[in-house]
């Protein structure tokens, strides 16, 4: 049997010791662990961005993976630490909306407002109250090291979820901004900028297929048509901008061998409109 797998997603960055220390704590509890870093480059305190990345990426890991997600501006407050169990793995995280992207695919309808939602079957959650499985003393400012990682490591050793705390039926849900359709226009926004400067929107690319010709508008620029690849020169505007369906399934704006974020001086929250017409 393969060694248990921990997957880390945080806003800690790579220049400080925080991410490395969590792995050290995990290994001190279970020396046989394996690690994968999904990302430590979530923008600081940006819970929505962390939720988006977890939502589009968590299903690429084995179902037995244990994911430790820490984007936690409310660390040390009364926000709950939780364990969420899903068919696609277990998630140890603050109950602040960070797991909304994971939960949303199981919901029949998504609330437009932040707040508690009932967990649908087959999801279950536990409020992590059993301090036996924490690292002591517990810092009020680093629960990633002292609560979430130790719990995940003990979980990898076979500790049952019900031994880690108290079952809860509702968790905090933070809805992502949703595109708005008005006639032949779909208006969304940039939800994430990757390391290449590609501007990833919240518009599902599949909603644009079969609707005729598509033009994408951003920062007073217009891109006519969707490119197939980053180096497809069929639909390039005068600035070198292209629009295409990213590997994650969302519409994105990019510059081949360049940086759309820098070119447009645009980032998260920037409005993007896709206009469709039949001829």
URBEL-V865628 format. One record per helix or strand of 2 or more residues. SS is the DSSP state (@ for helix, = for strand). FROM is the first residue (numbers start at 1). TO is the last residue. If there is no record, write none. Layout:
ss = {SS/SS}
from = {FROM/FROM}
to = {TO/TO}
This chain:
ss = {=/@/=/@/=/=/=/@/=/=/@/@/@/=/=/=/=/=/@/=/=/@/=/=/@/=}
from = {5/18/34/47/66/81/89/100/115/124/131/143/161/165/170/180/185/199/205/213/221/233/241/250/260/271}
to = {10/29/39/60/70/86/94/104/118/128/133/156/163/168/173/182/193/204/207/218/224/235/245/255/264/277}
